[in-house]
Amino acid sequence: MRRPSIDPVVWQPSKQVDRPAKNTLPPLTVVQVNGRGTEDVLVEHGHVYTGVEDGRILRLTQDGRRLDTVADTGGRPLGIEAYPDGRLLVCDADRGLLLVDRVSGDVEVLVERGPDLRVCNNAAVAADGTVYFTDSTNRFDLQHWKADLLEHRGTGRLLRRDPDGSVETLAGGLHFGNGVALAPDESYVVVAQTGSYQLDKIVLTGDRQGEAEVFVAGLPGFPDNIATGSDGLVWIAMPSRRIAALDITSRLHPALRKAVWALPEALQIKEKRVIWTRAVDGATGRVVHDFCGTRPDFHMVTGVREFAGRVYLGSLNERAIAHFELP
């Protein structure tokens, strides 16, 4: 299949500001599932929920001994959250923003994929049912996410869907808008920009309501899904270290970057194999935990969820989820 063309613009990557300590990953338990691409994870009521690339939503017991199929979205589920009425909120790259009944498997479309929502990626849900969610790019489909990083046009958005069904844009110009995390008191929402190596914070209450600011800048890896843990920290999944070749490519003439995208898949820029997640203080962005390492049977962490001292990980590429205990 022919790749879509890109229209690169001139940009400079943010500077790398830190590096992880070596071999900080605690002992990891890897639990196999019967589907590839456990992109996100949700932990609730003694179960772990994840979606896989064939459209199924899976439910595992926390010990991994039982695995059930909850539903089939008919698309590609990415972010998964708990909705106040007991259903699952699912960001589906092929179908849009969905609600999934955990018992019947019925699927309701809240915001349909279309011209106004191309890649519904990740979300956070307020107590009243307000949903904050990302549309990563209006230029490319999910499978061509590398093209968006190369083009770096900044067409991603953070959106809000109110309980009455109305949708508005809270922040635009995002470079592959990705993970979303809501403050425990719902006073702010954080959104990840994968292509800019940073997290941004949008104030939701008080005198500064609506203001946006950089929350964490110059991350040493690509931020993917993020989530507020039971510890109140913002957890960040980083599927790859920053790639020097991509930063170098960003300095090339736009025509040369377009040529890079036209190369065969075998010659494309590849992610760095790693298992990496970190947690930052929600008020200051200060790093509280940083866990980084490698394993032959798990990598490319795109989803993270801390619950009661255990950290669960999902992966865009693996047929498994993983977890470890906080030291």
Backbone bond lengths (Angstrom), bond angles and torsions (degrees), N, CA, C in turn:
res aa  C-N    CA-C-N  psi(-1)  N-CA   C-N-CA  omega(-1)  CA-C   N-CA-C  phi
1 M - - - 1.465 - - 1.537 109.26 -
2 R 1.299 116.26 133.71 1.462 120.77 -178.95 1.516 110.50 -71.30
3 R 1.332 116.09 135.22 1.464 119.98 177.93 1.521 110.50 -72.71
4 P 1.330 117.88 147.61 1.462 120.02 173.45 1.523 109.88 -67.36
5 S 1.324 116.64 150.35 1.461 119.89 -179.47 1.520 110.28 -78.42
6 I 1.321 115.83 154.24 1.457 120.60 176.34 1.518 109.02 -114.75
7 D 1.302 115.47 158.53 1.458 122.45 -179.61 1.518 107.30 -126.34
8 P 1.341 117.64 80.18 1.464 120.12 -171.95 1.520 112.95 -64.51
9 V 1.313 115.38 149.35 1.456 122.50 172.83 1.519 107.78 -120.81
10 V 1.311 117.28 163.72 1.457 121.16 -178.65 1.522 109.69 -76.98
11 W 1.325 116.80 131.13 1.462 120.35 178.12 1.508 109.02 -153.22
12 Q 1.314 116.42 163.07 1.453 123.66 175.52 1.520 108.75 -125.92
13 P 1.338 118.05 132.13 1.461 119.93 179.17 1.510 111.27 -71.32
14 S 1.344 116.04 152.29 1.455 119.30 174.94 1.520 109.87 -66.91
15 K 1.308 117.38 154.01 1.455 121.42 -177.71 1.529 110.73 -76.39
16 Q 1.325 114.44 144.36 1.456 119.04 175.88 1.519 108.22 -73.41
17 V 1.320 118.11 132.17 1.456 120.58 -174.54 1.514 113.41 -112.92
18 D 1.323 118.40 -13.77 1.451 119.01 179.67 1.514 110.56 -155.79
19 R 1.310 115.36 168.06 1.447 122.42 177.34 1.517 108.38 -133.17
20 P 1.340 116.97 150.05 1.460 117.92 179.25 1.519 111.74 -75.58
21 A 1.325 116.40 153.52 1.451 119.35 169.14 1.526 107.57 -66.80
22 K 1.311 117.05 150.68 1.452 120.46 -177.35 1.528 110.57 -78.98
23 N 1.350 115.29 142.85 1.461 122.07 172.69 1.524 112.49 52.88
24 T 1.328 116.20 52.38 1.467 120.48 178.85 1.522 111.99 -99.14
25 L 1.330 118.02 1.74 1.457 121.31 -176.51 1.526 110.61 -75.69
26 P 1.345 118.52 122.46 1.465 120.64 176.52 1.528 110.48 -66.12
27 P 1.337 117.59 169.80 1.477 120.32 175.68 1.518 110.80 -53.58
28 L 1.320 116.22 131.63 1.462 122.50 -171.14 1.523 110.44 -111.72
29 T 1.322 116.13 134.12 1.459 122.17 172.41 1.518 108.48 -102.44
30 V 1.327 116.89 124.52 1.464 122.17 -179.63 1.524 108.46 -108.15
31 V 1.334 116.25 125.64 1.468 122.72 -177.80 1.524 108.47 -114.25
32 Q 1.320 116.91 117.89 1.460 121.34 -178.64 1.531 110.85 -74.69
33 V 1.336 115.85 146.20 1.465 122.07 174.08 1.518 108.10 -129.12
34 N 1.332 116.58 168.53 1.468 120.42 -175.81 1.522 112.18 -96.51
35 G 1.310 114.94 48.44 1.452 120.57 178.03 1.518 110.27 -169.35
36 R 1.323 116.12 151.96 1.460 120.75 -177.09 1.521 110.71 -96.42
37 G 1.341 114.96 142.96 1.456 119.69 170.96 1.505 114.29 85.82
38 T 1.329 117.16 61.24 1.474 122.87 178.91 1.520 109.40 -78.39
39 E 1.302 116.67 68.94 1.469 122.23 -164.56 1.527 114.22 -59.59
40 D 1.322 118.29 -36.81 1.460 121.11 -179.60 1.520 108.96 -135.31
41 V 1.330 116.24 163.87 1.458 121.64 178.52 1.526 109.16 -135.79
42 L 1.334 115.72 143.48 1.451 123.47 174.60 1.520 107.50 -130.77
43 V 1.331 117.41 133.39 1.456 122.02 -179.64 1.522 108.75 -115.75
44 E 1.344 116.05 122.84 1.459 119.71 -177.14 1.525 110.04 -162.69
45 H 1.346 115.91 138.10 1.463 122.59 174.09 1.531 112.65 53.06
46 G 1.330 115.73 40.72 1.458 119.90 176.38 1.511 115.25 78.53
47 H 1.327 117.57 9.59 1.461 121.41 -179.22 1.526 110.85 -128.25
48 V 1.317 114.49 158.52 1.461 122.35 173.43 1.526 107.20 -116.30
49 Y 1.334 116.60 127.37 1.460 122.29 179.31 1.531 108.76 -108.08
50 T 1.322 115.41 143.01 1.458 120.57 175.63 1.518 108.45 -152.89
51 G 1.322 116.44 161.23 1.463 121.74 175.51 1.512 109.79 -116.87
52 V 1.320 117.59 149.19 1.457 121.58 179.91 1.525 109.77 -123.30
53 E 1.336 114.94 168.25 1.461 119.51 -166.03 1.523 113.83 -67.99
54 D 1.338 119.44 -17.34 1.460 119.55 178.74 1.530 112.35 -85.13
55 G 1.340 117.40 3.78 1.454 121.63 174.73 1.515 115.27 103.82
56 R 1.323 118.37 -9.33 1.457 120.35 -176.62 1.528 112.50 -79.67
57 I 1.326 115.55 146.01 1.453 123.59 169.16 1.526 106.77 -102.69
58 L 1.320 117.04 123.46 1.455 122.82 -176.12 1.519 110.96 -108.31
59 R 1.340 115.45 148.28 1.463 121.75 175.42 1.527 108.24 -126.20
60 L 1.331 115.37 125.02 1.453 121.91 179.52 1.515 109.75 -117.28
61 T 1.326 116.86 145.91 1.453 118.72 166.55 1.522 107.26 -69.53
62 Q 1.328 116.90 154.16 1.457 119.77 -174.60 1.523 112.51 -63.08
63 D 1.339 117.56 -24.33 1.457 119.21 176.67 1.525 112.17 -85.03
64 G 1.347 117.43 -3.47 1.444 121.54 176.82 1.513 115.36 78.45
65 R 1.336 118.43 6.86 1.466 120.47 -174.99 1.526 113.59 -81.64
66 R 1.320 116.98 -21.07 1.470 119.61 179.59 1.524 109.12 -128.43
67 L 1.328 114.43 137.92 1.461 121.28 -179.29 1.520 108.39 -134.66
68 D 1.330 115.99 125.64 1.464 121.28 179.04 1.526 110.03 -127.42
69 T 1.328 115.68 151.25 1.453 121.40 171.44 1.526 108.43 -91.86
70 V 1.316 116.40 120.66 1.467 121.78 -179.15 1.521 111.12 -84.16
71 A 1.324 116.47 -41.94 1.465 120.77 -175.05 1.510 109.30 -165.09
72 D 1.325 115.56 171.47 1.461 122.88 173.50 1.527 106.47 -130.62
73 T 1.311 116.53 116.28 1.466 119.95 -177.20 1.522 112.07 -76.48
74 G 1.330 116.93 -18.04 1.454 119.36 -174.93 1.512 112.58 77.77
75 G 1.330 117.07 9.63 1.462 121.31 -179.53 1.510 111.07 -137.41
76 R 1.346 115.58 -139.33 1.460 121.16 178.25 1.528 108.33 -126.67
77 P 1.358 117.91 94.81 1.463 120.31 179.60 1.523 111.84 -68.65
78 L 1.328 115.01 136.50 1.463 121.68 177.06 1.532 107.93 -116.97
79 G 1.334 118.50 -101.46 1.460 121.17 -178.73 1.522 112.78 -66.36
80 I 1.341 116.34 142.05 1.461 122.64 178.31 1.520 109.26 -130.93
81 E 1.341 116.07 131.99 1.458 121.94 179.34 1.526 109.86 -136.91
82 A 1.332 116.15 161.43 1.466 121.30 173.43 1.521 108.99 -85.26
83 Y 1.333 116.92 133.62 1.455 122.31 177.67 1.525 108.41 -100.86
84 P 1.329 118.65 147.75 1.469 120.50 -174.01 1.525 115.45 -56.75
85 D 1.321 118.85 -27.55 1.467 119.58 -177.87 1.529 113.20 -86.05
86 G 1.344 117.05 6.92 1.454 120.98 177.62 1.514 114.68 99.71
87 R 1.319 117.22 -13.56 1.455 119.46 177.31 1.532 111.05 -81.12
88 L 1.319 115.62 171.99 1.454 121.96 175.08 1.520 109.60 -97.57
89 L 1.330 116.24 134.66 1.459 121.05 171.57 1.522 106.78 -92.98
90 V 1.315 116.84 126.35 1.462 121.72 -175.96 1.522 109.85 -125.28
91 C 1.324 116.00 128.15 1.462 121.90 170.55 1.526 106.76 -89.40
92 D 1.296 117.47 116.14 1.454 122.04 -176.13 1.525 108.82 -116.34
93 A 1.327 116.72 121.46 1.460 120.96 -175.69 1.520 112.56 -64.69
94 D 1.333 117.33 -24.94 1.463 121.06 -178.30 1.522 113.50 -96.63
95 R 1.347 117.35 -24.65 1.465 119.49 -172.06 1.531 113.96 -118.88
96 G 1.335 118.94 -21.56 1.455 121.14 179.53 1.511 112.05 112.98
97 L 1.336 115.90 -150.39 1.458 122.54 -178.92 1.526 108.57 -92.92
98 L 1.339 116.98 122.87 1.457 121.90 -170.20 1.521 112.20 -124.91
99 L 1.327 116.01 156.40 1.453 122.96 165.42 1.527 107.69 -115.62
100 V 1.332 116.07 132.91 1.457 121.64 -176.02 1.519 109.31 -122.63
101 D 1.323 116.52 125.61 1.455 121.46 177.06 1.526 109.26 -76.97
102 R 1.336 116.14 126.49 1.461 119.69 -175.98 1.525 113.02 -72.57
103 V 1.329 117.68 -19.96 1.464 121.44 -177.14 1.528 111.13 -95.11
104 S 1.324 116.58 -53.62 1.463 120.45 -176.07 1.522 113.48 -86.74
105 G 1.330 116.39 -22.45 1.459 120.21 -175.51 1.515 113.97 81.94
106 D 1.335 117.41 3.00 1.464 121.02 -179.87 1.533 110.51 -63.11
107 V 1.312 115.38 144.03 1.462 122.35 -178.26 1.521 109.70 -118.21
108 E 1.334 116.24 126.94 1.463 122.40 174.59 1.523 108.94 -113.89
109 V 1.306 117.18 131.79 1.468 122.10 178.71 1.521 109.23 -89.30
110 L 1.329 116.84 117.97 1.464 121.62 176.96 1.530 111.44 -86.38
111 V 1.339 115.57 -45.95 1.467 120.95 177.35 1.523 106.48 -135.60
112 E 1.319 116.12 115.21 1.464 120.63 -173.66 1.516 111.23 -76.73
113 R 1.325 115.30 143.01 1.464 119.59 172.22 1.520 109.17 -63.44
114 G 1.329 115.84 137.82 1.453 120.35 -178.64 1.512 109.86 176.39
115 P 1.316 117.84 -158.99 1.463 120.95 -178.11 1.530 113.41 -57.56
116 D 1.332 117.37 -28.44 1.461 120.49 -178.11 1.529 113.14 -98.07
117 L 1.338 117.79 2.17 1.463 121.28 178.24 1.519 107.91 -156.94
118 R 1.325 116.10 99.38 1.465 119.61 -174.00 1.527 112.27 -93.65
119 V 1.343 117.36 -49.73 1.467 120.36 -179.69 1.524 108.70 -129.29
120 C 1.325 116.00 89.15 1.466 120.84 175.81 1.520 107.45 -72.08
121 N 1.339 117.39 118.62 1.459 119.42 -165.39 1.525 114.48 -113.56
122 N 1.332 118.61 -56.78 1.455 120.90 -174.28 1.522 108.85 -148.21
123 A 1.341 116.78 161.59 1.463 119.74 -173.58 1.518 111.03 -152.17
124 A 1.316 114.31 165.87 1.467 123.56 168.95 1.520 106.15 -139.56
125 V 1.341 117.40 147.09 1.460 122.10 -173.02 1.522 110.37 -122.79
126 A 1.340 116.25 131.20 1.464 121.77 176.07 1.525 109.69 -83.28
127 A 1.330 116.00 166.30 1.460 121.63 -176.43 1.527 112.55 -61.38
128 D 1.343 117.35 -29.49 1.471 120.35 -178.79 1.529 113.01 -88.60
129 G 1.342 117.36 4.24 1.457 120.57 179.51 1.511 114.97 94.99
130 T 1.321 118.08 0.07 1.459 120.42 174.15 1.527 108.53 -65.50
131 V 1.326 116.38 133.90 1.458 121.66 -177.09 1.519 109.73 -115.53
132 Y 1.312 115.83 128.84 1.463 122.95 172.50 1.525 106.79 -106.10
133 F 1.331 117.37 123.10 1.462 119.12 -174.21 1.525 110.99 -146.92
134 T 1.328 115.02 158.44 1.463 120.23 -176.87 1.519 111.97 -105.75
135 D 1.324 113.80 145.07 1.460 123.91 165.40 1.523 104.06 -112.04
136 S 1.327 117.55 106.42 1.465 120.89 -166.89 1.518 113.78 -63.56
137 T 1.316 117.16 -39.50 1.461 121.33 -176.02 1.521 109.05 -162.11
138 N 1.318 117.02 146.28 1.464 118.55 173.22 1.521 111.63 -103.77
139 R 1.344 115.79 14.00 1.463 121.10 -176.68 1.528 113.27 -106.11
140 F 1.343 117.69 -31.22 1.463 120.32 -171.21 1.520 110.89 -139.15
141 D 1.332 115.90 152.70 1.443 120.88 172.74 1.532 108.96 -77.72
142 L 1.326 115.80 167.52 1.461 120.61 -173.14 1.518 113.21 -55.12
143 Q 1.331 118.06 -41.80 1.461 119.75 -174.76 1.521 112.67 -65.85
144 H 1.346 116.84 -13.53 1.465 120.43 179.65 1.526 111.51 -109.91
145 W 1.342 116.16 35.82 1.468 119.95 -179.43 1.520 112.52 -60.53
146 K 1.335 117.98 -30.30 1.471 119.74 178.40 1.524 111.35 -62.21
147 A 1.329 116.38 -34.46 1.465 119.79 179.41 1.520 110.56 -62.94
148 D 1.347 116.51 -38.03 1.459 119.22 179.57 1.520 110.85 -65.87
149 L 1.349 117.11 -38.43 1.463 119.77 178.39 1.523 110.71 -66.00
150 L 1.334 117.46 -38.99 1.460 120.71 179.09 1.520 111.74 -69.39
151 E 1.315 116.61 -43.56 1.462 119.74 -179.25 1.516 111.33 -69.07
152 H 1.329 116.33 -44.21 1.469 123.13 175.48 1.526 112.01 56.28
153 R 1.312 115.46 46.38 1.461 119.34 -179.41 1.525 112.23 -84.71
154 G 1.322 117.50 -22.77 1.465 120.31 178.72 1.509 113.02 75.79
155 T 1.333 117.19 61.27 1.467 120.66 -179.77 1.527 112.23 -109.02
156 G 1.345 117.66 8.39 1.457 120.65 178.66 1.519 111.85 -78.53
157 R 1.362 115.61 160.22 1.465 120.00 -178.24 1.526 110.47 -142.65
158 L 1.314 114.74 155.33 1.456 122.43 165.82 1.514 107.04 -105.52
159 L 1.329 116.74 124.42 1.458 122.54 -175.67 1.527 110.59 -115.39
160 R 1.316 115.10 158.80 1.457 120.98 174.37 1.520 109.10 -127.97
161 R 1.338 115.53 128.42 1.467 120.50 173.21 1.521 107.90 -109.43
162 D 1.327 116.14 118.35 1.463 121.18 178.74 1.528 110.13 -80.69
163 P 1.337 117.32 160.49 1.474 120.12 -179.99 1.521 114.23 -56.91
164 D 1.339 117.99 -23.86 1.469 119.61 178.69 1.529 112.74 -81.13
165 G 1.336 116.78 -0.28 1.457 120.78 177.25 1.508 115.28 97.26
166 S 1.322 118.58 -8.64 1.462 120.62 179.36 1.527 110.51 -74.18
167 V 1.326 115.55 145.85 1.464 122.36 -177.38 1.518 108.99 -126.42
168 E 1.323 116.10 134.57 1.465 120.44 175.36 1.520 110.35 -139.78
169 T 1.326 115.56 158.76 1.461 122.31 179.11 1.520 109.74 -88.66
170 L 1.338 116.84 124.31 1.457 121.22 175.44 1.512 111.83 -90.20
171 A 1.338 117.46 -34.47 1.463 121.12 -179.71 1.513 108.78 -150.35
172 G 1.326 116.68 135.42 1.455 122.54 177.64 1.512 110.67 -119.69
173 G 1.323 116.17 -178.50 1.459 121.04 178.39 1.511 114.26 70.60
174 L 1.342 117.83 23.03 1.459 120.81 -177.87 1.525 110.12 -81.93
175 H 1.320 114.96 139.09 1.455 121.23 177.77 1.520 108.82 -88.74
176 F 1.320 115.24 93.37 1.449 126.00 -171.90 1.530 109.89 54.07
177 G 1.329 115.43 74.02 1.461 121.36 176.24 1.512 109.93 -58.68
178 N 1.333 116.03 134.70 1.454 118.69 -171.36 1.524 111.55 -135.48
179 G 1.325 119.44 -108.52 1.453 122.28 -173.13 1.514 113.90 -66.09
180 V 1.352 115.15 153.06 1.460 122.82 179.92 1.528 108.80 -134.14
181 A 1.323 116.80 135.49 1.467 121.52 177.18 1.525 108.66 -137.84
182 L 1.314 115.81 137.19 1.461 122.03 -179.12 1.517 108.95 -106.70
183 A 1.342 116.79 139.07 1.459 121.20 177.63 1.522 110.09 -61.66
184 P 1.338 118.22 148.19 1.466 120.30 179.27 1.523 113.08 -54.58
185 D 1.346 117.45 -34.14 1.466 120.51 178.61 1.530 112.35 -95.03
186 E 1.339 115.92 7.27 1.471 122.90 177.86 1.523 113.02 60.86
187 S 1.324 116.21 28.20 1.467 120.01 179.88 1.522 112.64 -86.62
188 Y 1.310 117.86 -15.57 1.466 121.07 178.09 1.521 108.63 -155.88
189 V 1.325 115.05 162.03 1.452 122.27 175.05 1.524 107.46 -127.55
190 V 1.323 116.46 142.54 1.462 122.62 -179.78 1.524 108.16 -113.08
191 V 1.327 116.77 138.79 1.458 121.57 178.74 1.523 109.23 -130.31
192 A 1.337 115.95 141.50 1.465 121.65 179.93 1.525 110.44 -94.79
193 Q 1.337 115.28 138.19 1.454 122.19 170.58 1.532 107.38 -110.45
194 T 1.314 116.02 100.27 1.462 119.97 -177.14 1.523 111.51 -57.98
195 G 1.335 116.86 -44.27 1.454 120.86 -175.11 1.505 115.10 -73.78
196 S 1.335 118.00 -11.17 1.465 121.28 179.81 1.521 112.95 -113.70
197 Y 1.333 116.80 3.97 1.471 121.90 178.78 1.524 111.51 56.95
198 Q 1.312 118.25 40.47 1.460 118.84 -175.97 1.513 112.66 -150.07
199 L 1.349 114.06 163.04 1.459 122.61 172.28 1.517 107.92 -116.32
200 D 1.340 116.19 143.16 1.456 121.84 177.08 1.519 109.62 -119.51
201 K 1.319 116.03 151.02 1.464 122.41 -179.66 1.517 109.27 -117.54
202 I 1.330 117.02 132.35 1.467 122.65 175.35 1.518 108.01 -115.92
203 V 1.321 116.48 123.11 1.461 122.37 -178.18 1.527 109.23 -75.80
204 L 1.332 116.94 134.11 1.457 121.19 -175.73 1.519 114.21 -109.21
205 T 1.318 117.78 -15.36 1.463 120.98 -176.74 1.529 110.51 -136.53
206 G 1.334 115.80 166.22 1.464 121.38 174.14 1.505 114.54 80.16
207 D 1.336 115.14 -167.07 1.464 121.62 -175.43 1.524 112.71 -65.92
208 R 1.335 116.82 -25.21 1.472 120.45 -177.34 1.528 112.22 -97.96
209 Q 1.310 117.35 16.62 1.457 121.09 -176.99 1.521 111.18 -53.18
210 G 1.343 115.52 130.34 1.451 121.09 179.13 1.509 114.48 93.10
211 E 1.335 117.64 -12.50 1.464 120.05 -179.97 1.523 110.44 -75.96
212 A 1.332 115.55 144.49 1.464 121.97 178.86 1.523 109.30 -118.49
213 E 1.323 115.47 145.78 1.463 120.69 178.85 1.515 109.20 -148.70
214 V 1.330 116.09 155.38 1.454 120.39 174.20 1.523 108.04 -70.93
215 F 1.311 116.63 128.22 1.457 122.78 -177.64 1.528 111.44 -97.42
216 V 1.324 116.68 -50.82 1.466 122.44 176.04 1.522 106.85 -136.47
217 A 1.325 117.33 123.88 1.461 121.68 -177.39 1.525 110.41 -117.70
218 G 1.338 115.38 159.49 1.458 120.75 173.28 1.508 114.68 62.68
219 L 1.327 117.64 37.00 1.461 119.67 177.94 1.528 110.30 -59.79
220 P 1.336 117.56 144.50 1.467 120.61 -179.49 1.524 112.82 -82.70
221 G 1.334 117.04 4.63 1.455 121.86 176.18 1.512 109.01 -143.04
222 F 1.331 116.54 171.81 1.460 121.73 178.58 1.528 109.44 -81.53
223 P 1.331 119.50 117.67 1.462 120.08 177.32 1.524 110.90 -75.31
224 D 1.324 116.03 134.47 1.456 121.52 178.58 1.523 107.94 -115.45
225 N 1.324 119.17 -121.83 1.454 120.19 177.15 1.522 110.96 -68.41
226 I 1.319 115.94 146.96 1.452 122.24 174.60 1.528 107.76 -131.07
227 A 1.334 116.47 160.79 1.463 120.04 -178.40 1.519 109.47 -158.63
228 T 1.323 116.20 146.21 1.461 121.26 173.07 1.523 107.97 -82.71
229 G 1.334 116.71 124.47 1.447 120.80 -177.30 1.510 112.41 -84.35
230 S 1.331 115.92 172.75 1.462 120.50 175.30 1.516 111.25 -65.71
231 D 1.337 116.40 -14.51 1.459 122.63 176.11 1.526 112.35 -87.83
232 G 1.333 118.11 -0.66 1.460 122.50 -179.51 1.514 114.51 82.34
233 L 1.325 117.69 -4.01 1.458 121.53 179.21 1.524 110.64 -82.43
234 V 1.322 116.09 156.29 1.459 121.44 173.48 1.528 107.55 -93.60
235 W 1.342 115.74 116.04 1.457 122.06 -179.30 1.521 109.78 -95.27
236 I 1.329 115.80 137.95 1.460 122.73 -174.65 1.521 109.37 -121.25
237 A 1.322 117.17 125.09 1.461 121.97 171.22 1.523 108.52 -89.77
238 M 1.332 116.18 130.32 1.464 120.26 178.30 1.525 108.63 -125.25
239 P 1.328 117.31 103.93 1.466 120.77 -175.04 1.506 115.16 -70.59
240 S 1.331 117.05 -18.80 1.461 120.06 -177.93 1.518 109.85 -155.10
241 R 1.316 115.13 149.56 1.463 119.21 167.88 1.526 108.52 -64.35
242 R 1.316 115.70 161.56 1.463 117.87 172.04 1.520 109.32 -58.44
243 I 1.317 115.86 143.05 1.463 121.76 -175.40 1.520 108.83 -105.00
244 A 1.325 115.77 115.43 1.464 120.30 -176.47 1.528 111.17 -57.96
245 A 1.333 116.11 -38.32 1.463 119.16 -178.57 1.524 111.37 -62.81
246 L 1.348 116.96 -35.06 1.469 119.53 179.26 1.523 110.42 -70.12
247 D 1.337 116.97 -41.18 1.462 119.35 177.30 1.524 111.05 -63.56
248 I 1.334 116.39 -38.50 1.465 120.09 177.27 1.524 110.15 -66.33
249 T 1.335 116.09 -43.90 1.466 120.22 179.70 1.520 111.45 -58.69
250 S 1.332 116.29 -33.46 1.466 119.67 -177.78 1.516 112.59 -63.83
251 R 1.325 116.62 -20.19 1.468 119.98 -179.31 1.530 112.33 -90.42
252 L 1.340 115.71 -5.69 1.454 119.42 -178.68 1.522 111.26 -75.91
253 H 1.314 115.14 163.34 1.460 120.77 173.75 1.530 108.31 -59.98
254 P 1.339 117.72 142.95 1.466 120.16 -179.62 1.523 114.36 -49.49
255 A 1.322 117.82 -37.68 1.461 120.54 -179.38 1.522 111.39 -65.04
256 L 1.326 116.82 -33.80 1.459 120.21 179.42 1.526 110.65 -72.90
257 R 1.337 116.56 -35.79 1.461 118.44 176.55 1.527 110.59 -66.49
258 K 1.296 115.71 -35.63 1.462 119.52 176.42 1.526 110.11 -64.19
259 A 1.345 116.57 -36.21 1.463 121.00 177.96 1.521 111.11 -67.46
260 V 1.340 116.97 -36.76 1.464 120.54 177.61 1.526 110.10 -60.50
261 W 1.335 117.05 -42.89 1.465 121.08 -179.59 1.530 111.19 -65.30
262 A 1.336 117.23 -26.54 1.461 120.90 -178.21 1.528 112.70 -80.51
263 L 1.339 117.64 -8.27 1.464 120.39 -179.91 1.527 110.93 -64.74
264 P 1.328 117.89 152.79 1.469 120.74 174.82 1.526 110.94 -57.79
265 E 1.335 116.36 155.57 1.459 121.45 -176.99 1.527 112.00 -54.77
266 A 1.319 117.32 -37.74 1.468 120.54 -177.95 1.525 112.40 -63.53
267 L 1.328 116.76 -21.27 1.462 121.09 -178.58 1.528 112.61 -104.47
268 Q 1.328 117.26 2.59 1.456 120.68 -179.76 1.529 111.10 -70.95
269 I 1.344 116.23 157.86 1.460 122.05 175.33 1.523 109.07 -62.73
270 K 1.324 117.80 130.47 1.454 122.53 -175.64 1.529 110.82 -110.33
271 E 1.351 114.71 148.01 1.455 119.96 176.39 1.533 110.15 -68.88
272 K 1.340 116.23 156.51 1.457 122.17 177.94 1.529 109.10 -88.07
273 R 1.302 117.14 126.53 1.460 121.82 -175.95 1.529 109.68 -69.70
274 V 1.352 115.49 119.04 1.457 120.45 -175.96 1.530 108.93 -163.78
275 I 1.326 116.51 157.05 1.468 123.20 167.98 1.522 105.35 -113.71
276 W 1.347 116.19 117.62 1.462 117.36 -170.94 1.525 110.71 -149.37
277 T 1.306 115.54 126.68 1.453 121.47 170.82 1.515 108.47 -146.08
278 R 1.319 115.58 149.62 1.461 120.25 175.19 1.517 109.10 -140.86
279 A 1.322 114.93 159.69 1.460 121.35 178.46 1.511 108.93 -125.04
280 V 1.345 115.90 138.63 1.454 120.80 -178.72 1.519 109.54 -124.95
281 D 1.313 115.80 153.85 1.454 122.21 176.93 1.530 109.22 -66.79
282 G 1.333 116.07 132.16 1.455 120.04 -176.04 1.513 114.56 -68.02
283 A 1.309 117.37 -21.19 1.460 120.44 -179.22 1.517 112.46 -88.71
284 T 1.344 115.96 -39.45 1.460 119.81 -170.97 1.522 114.46 -113.41
285 G 1.340 117.97 -18.62 1.452 120.44 -174.13 1.514 113.46 80.56
286 R 1.330 116.84 4.03 1.465 120.89 -179.65 1.529 110.19 -66.09
287 V 1.341 116.17 137.78 1.458 120.88 179.71 1.528 109.75 -71.49
288 V 1.329 116.00 123.94 1.463 122.10 178.21 1.524 110.93 -103.14
289 H 1.329 116.94 -42.81 1.460 122.36 177.17 1.521 108.85 -130.80
290 D 1.334 115.85 145.24 1.458 120.59 175.88 1.524 107.49 -146.00
291 F 1.330 116.56 107.71 1.451 121.65 -175.67 1.524 109.15 -117.31
292 C 1.321 116.16 119.10 1.458 121.18 -174.42 1.523 109.46 -144.08
293 G 1.319 115.88 135.21 1.456 120.53 178.34 1.512 110.56 -175.99
294 T 1.308 116.80 -170.56 1.455 121.95 179.82 1.520 110.24 -134.76
295 R 1.321 114.52 151.24 1.460 123.26 173.69 1.524 107.18 -144.94
296 P 1.322 118.39 147.12 1.468 118.91 -179.83 1.522 113.39 -71.90
297 D 1.357 118.10 -18.28 1.459 120.92 -173.07 1.524 114.22 -110.19
298 F 1.326 118.12 12.71 1.465 119.77 178.24 1.518 108.87 -161.83
299 H 1.358 115.80 140.95 1.461 120.02 175.77 1.525 108.93 -167.94
300 M 1.316 116.22 -177.76 1.463 125.48 178.21 1.527 111.56 53.16
301 V 1.323 115.16 66.17 1.459 122.37 -178.85 1.523 109.58 -74.65
302 T 1.340 116.18 114.77 1.462 121.02 179.32 1.521 112.72 -111.71
303 G 1.342 117.74 -14.60 1.456 121.50 179.35 1.510 110.63 -131.24
304 V 1.337 116.96 142.99 1.462 121.08 179.20 1.519 109.02 -144.96
305 R 1.333 115.60 143.07 1.463 120.35 177.88 1.527 108.13 -151.63
306 E 1.321 115.96 119.75 1.473 120.39 174.00 1.512 108.67 -93.87
307 F 1.354 116.13 133.02 1.453 120.95 178.11 1.524 108.93 -146.64
308 A 1.343 115.65 117.26 1.466 122.56 175.59 1.520 112.48 52.83
309 G 1.336 116.64 41.83 1.451 120.53 174.74 1.512 115.88 85.87
310 R 1.333 116.87 2.20 1.462 120.67 175.28 1.520 108.35 -116.50
311 V 1.332 116.81 139.26 1.465 122.24 -178.72 1.520 109.15 -110.71
312 Y 1.337 115.59 123.19 1.462 122.92 -179.09 1.529 108.96 -104.12
313 L 1.338 115.57 142.73 1.450 121.51 -176.17 1.521 111.00 -128.05
314 G 1.337 115.90 139.44 1.454 122.20 171.35 1.516 109.65 -113.67
315 S 1.316 116.55 165.72 1.459 120.76 -176.23 1.524 110.96 -142.13
316 L 1.316 116.44 138.31 1.456 121.39 178.07 1.524 111.97 -67.75
317 N 1.340 116.84 -24.65 1.462 120.63 -172.70 1.522 115.36 -109.83
318 E 1.336 118.18 -25.24 1.458 120.39 -170.78 1.528 113.15 -85.92
319 R 1.314 115.85 160.28 1.463 123.68 171.41 1.528 107.66 -100.57
320 A 1.311 116.44 53.98 1.467 120.96 -174.07 1.514 109.65 -168.44
321 I 1.334 114.94 160.31 1.454 121.57 161.65 1.522 106.90 -114.83
322 A 1.322 117.26 167.21 1.462 120.79 179.75 1.513 108.89 -140.36
323 H 1.325 115.64 161.05 1.469 119.26 175.89 1.523 110.44 -153.87
324 F 1.329 114.87 156.86 1.458 121.26 174.56 1.504 109.09 -145.66
325 E 1.341 115.65 159.70 1.451 122.19 178.32 1.522 109.90 -89.87
326 L 1.321 116.56 139.92 1.466 119.24 175.68 1.538 109.31 -66.17
327 P 1.309 117.08 134.96 1.474 120.36 179.25 1.532 111.28 -60.48
